[in-house]
Amino acid sequence: QVQLVESGGGLVQPGGSLRLSCTTSQFNLDYYAIGWFRQAPGKEREGVSCVSGGASGSDLRTYYEDFVKGRFTISRKNAKNTVYLEWNRLRPEETAGYYCASDSRGLLSDCSRFGSWPDDFDYWGQGTQVTVSS
């Protein structure tokens, strides 16, 4: 079964910084749009950020939900087949399981709408837990 693998989570103090990684050995992530999602206890899963795929030859684009703009960065390192999500000034309310997902079918036409279309992402990871606490 195709599965992405997230890493980098853990216990972080409020105001700290963190970088999460998403990778797989089964296919090339750079071809496809990659989304980062999170789900806090008792809450619905929500989109965090998205980076567009390069299969179309278009310029890579990134998108951030309004509540994380200015603190979060999504990026690719294609040589390592890895997508990163990093941010600073972490807040306790950002405690959640963080998941990456790949739109390997190319269904997502606009990365800015990724959070509304989670079913477009067919390959997911098991998540990495981020706990923001002092």
TORKOL-4160 file (C-alpha; in steps of 0.2 Angstrom, whole numbers, padded with zeros to 4 digits, m for minus):
134
<pt num="1" X="0000" Y="0000" Z="0000"/>
<pt num="2" X="0007" Y="0017" Z="m0005"/>
<pt num="3" X="0009" Y="0028" Z="0011"/>
<pt num="4" X="0018" Y="0044" Z="0015"/>
<pt num="5" X="0029" Y="0045" Z="0031"/>
<pt num="6" X="0029" Y="0061" Z="0042"/>
<pt num="7" X="0042" Y="0064" Z="0055"/>
<pt num="8" X="0049" Y="0078" Z="0065"/>
<pt num="9" X="0035" Y="0080" Z="0078"/>
<pt num="10" X="0037" Y="0080" Z="0097"/>
<pt num="11" X="0036" Y="0091" Z="0112"/>
<pt num="12" X="0039" Y="0110" Z="0109"/>
<pt num="13" X="0038" Y="0124" Z="0120"/>
<pt num="14" X="0027" Y="0139" Z="0116"/>
<pt num="15" X="0036" Y="0151" Z="0105"/>
<pt num="16" X="0048" Y="0138" Z="0098"/>
<pt num="17" X="0050" Y="0132" Z="0081"/>
<pt num="18" X="0048" Y="0116" Z="0072"/>
<pt num="19" X="0051" Y="0107" Z="0055"/>
<pt num="20" X="0041" Y="0092" Z="0049"/>
<pt num="21" X="0046" Y="0081" Z="0035"/>
<pt num="22" X="0035" Y="0071" Z="0023"/>
<pt num="23" X="0043" Y="0058" Z="0011"/>
<pt num="24" X="0040" Y="0041" Z="0003"/>
<pt num="25" X="0051" Y="0028" Z="m0006"/>
<pt num="26" X="0037" Y="0023" Z="m0017"/>
<pt num="27" X="0035" Y="0037" Z="m0029"/>
<pt num="28" X="0041" Y="0055" Z="m0033"/>
<pt num="29" X="0033" Y="0068" Z="m0023"/>
<pt num="30" X="0038" Y="0082" Z="m0034"/>
<pt num="31" X="0026" Y="0077" Z="m0047"/>
<pt num="32" X="0011" Y="0080" Z="m0037"/>
<pt num="33" X="0003" Y="0093" Z="m0025"/>
<pt num="34" X="0006" Y="0090" Z="m0007"/>
<pt num="35" X="m0005" Y="0096" Z="0007"/>
<pt num="36" X="m0002" Y="0097" Z="0025"/>
<pt num="37" X="m0017" Y="0094" Z="0037"/>
<pt num="38" X="m0019" Y="0094" Z="0055"/>
<pt num="39" X="m0032" Y="0087" Z="0068"/>
<pt num="40" X="m0032" Y="0093" Z="0086"/>
<pt num="41" X="m0041" Y="0082" Z="0099"/>
<pt num="42" X="m0060" Y="0084" Z="0098"/>
<pt num="43" X="m0059" Y="0094" Z="0082"/>
<pt num="44" X="m0061" Y="0091" Z="0063"/>
<pt num="45" X="m0046" Y="0089" Z="0052"/>
<pt num="46" X="m0041" Y="0106" Z="0044"/>
<pt num="47" X="m0029" Y="0111" Z="0030"/>
<pt num="48" X="m0013" Y="0120" Z="0034"/>
<pt num="49" X="m0003" Y="0122" Z="0018"/>
<pt num="50" X="m0001" Y="0116" Z="0001"/>
<pt num="51" X="0013" Y="0116" Z="m0012"/>
<pt num="52" X="0008" Y="0113" Z="m0030"/>
<pt num="53" X="0015" Y="0099" Z="m0041"/>
<pt num="54" X="0028" Y="0101" Z="m0055"/>
<pt num="55" X="0021" Y="0088" Z="m0067"/>
<pt num="56" X="0012" Y="0101" Z="m0077"/>
<pt num="57" X="0028" Y="0111" Z="m0079"/>
<pt num="58" X="0020" Y="0126" Z="m0071"/>
<pt num="59" X="0029" Y="0136" Z="m0058"/>
<pt num="60" X="0028" Y="0129" Z="m0041"/>
<pt num="61" X="0015" Y="0138" Z="m0030"/>
<pt num="62" X="0012" Y="0138" Z="m0011"/>
<pt num="63" X="m0003" Y="0142" Z="m0001"/>
<pt num="64" X="m0006" Y="0144" Z="0017"/>
<pt num="65" X="m0023" Y="0146" Z="0026"/>
<pt num="66" X="m0026" Y="0163" Z="0034"/>
<pt num="67" X="m0023" Y="0157" Z="0052"/>
<pt num="68" X="m0005" Y="0152" Z="0048"/>
<pt num="69" X="0001" Y="0165" Z="0036"/>
<pt num="70" X="0017" Y="0173" Z="0041"/>
<pt num="71" X="0023" Y="0159" Z="0052"/>
<pt num="72" X="0023" Y="0144" Z="0042"/>
<pt num="73" X="0033" Y="0139" Z="0027"/>
<pt num="74" X="0031" Y="0124" Z="0015"/>
<pt num="75" X="0045" Y="0119" Z="0004"/>
<pt num="76" X="0052" Y="0105" Z="m0007"/>
<pt num="77" X="0069" Y="0096" Z="m0007"/>
<pt num="78" X="0067" Y="0085" Z="m0023"/>
<pt num="79" X="0084" Y="0077" Z="m0021"/>
<pt num="80" X="0078" Y="0070" Z="m0005"/>
<pt num="81" X="0060" Y="0067" Z="m0011"/>
<pt num="82" X="0054" Y="0077" Z="0004"/>
<pt num="83" X="0042" Y="0091" Z="0008"/>
<pt num="84" X="0044" Y="0101" Z="0023"/>
<pt num="85" X="0032" Y="0111" Z="0034"/>
<pt num="86" X="0041" Y="0123" Z="0046"/>
<pt num="87" X="0035" Y="0137" Z="0057"/>
<pt num="88" X="0040" Y="0147" Z="0072"/>
<pt num="89" X="0031" Y="0155" Z="0087"/>
<pt num="90" X="0022" Y="0139" Z="0090"/>
<pt num="91" X="0006" Y="0141" Z="0100"/>
<pt num="92" X="m0003" Y="0128" Z="0112"/>
<pt num="93" X="m0018" Y="0127" Z="0101"/>
<pt num="94" X="m0007" Y="0121" Z="0087"/>
<pt num="95" X="m0006" Y="0104" Z="0096"/>
<pt num="96" X="m0012" Y="0091" Z="0084"/>
<pt num="97" X="m0008" Y="0077" Z="0073"/>
<pt num="98" X="0000" Y="0083" Z="0057"/>
<pt num="99" X="m0003" Y="0074" Z="0041"/>
<pt num="100" X="0004" Y="0075" Z="0024"/>
<pt num="101" X="m0005" Y="0069" Z="0008"/>
<pt num="102" X="m0002" Y="0068" Z="m0010"/>
<pt num="103" X="m0014" Y="0071" Z="m0025"/>
<pt num="104" X="m0006" Y="0058" Z="m0036"/>
<pt num="105" X="m0021" Y="0058" Z="m0047"/>
<pt num="106" X="m0020" Y="0076" Z="m0051"/>
<pt num="107" X="m0038" Y="0080" Z="m0046"/>
<pt num="108" X="m0034" Y="0096" Z="m0037"/>
<pt num="109" X="m0034" Y="0110" Z="m0049"/>
<pt num="110" X="m0031" Y="0124" Z="m0037"/>
<pt num="111" X="m0020" Y="0122" Z="m0022"/>
<pt num="112" X="m0029" Y="0137" Z="m0014"/>
<pt num="113" X="m0044" Y="0126" Z="m0012"/>
<pt num="114" X="m0035" Y="0110" Z="m0005"/>
<pt num="115" X="m0042" Y="0112" Z="0012"/>
<pt num="116" X="m0060" Y="0110" Z="0005"/>
<pt num="117" X="m0056" Y="0095" Z="m0005"/>
<pt num="118" X="m0047" Y="0082" Z="0006"/>
<pt num="119" X="m0053" Y="0068" Z="m0004"/>
<pt num="120" X="m0043" Y="0074" Z="m0019"/>
<pt num="121" X="m0028" Y="0067" Z="m0009"/>
<pt num="122" X="m0027" Y="0049" Z="m0011"/>
<pt num="123" X="m0010" Y="0045" Z="m0002"/>
<pt num="124" X="m0009" Y="0049" Z="0016"/>
<pt num="125" X="0004" Y="0046" Z="0030"/>
<pt num="126" X="0000" Y="0040" Z="0048"/>
<pt num="127" X="0004" Y="0057" Z="0055"/>
<pt num="128" X="0016" Y="0065" Z="0067"/>
<pt num="129" X="0011" Y="0072" Z="0084"/>
<pt num="130" X="0015" Y="0089" Z="0088"/>
<pt num="131" X="0013" Y="0095" Z="0106"/>
<pt num="132" X="0015" Y="0113" Z="0111"/>
<pt num="133" X="0017" Y="0114" Z="0130"/>
<pt num="134" X="0028" Y="0121" Z="0143"/>
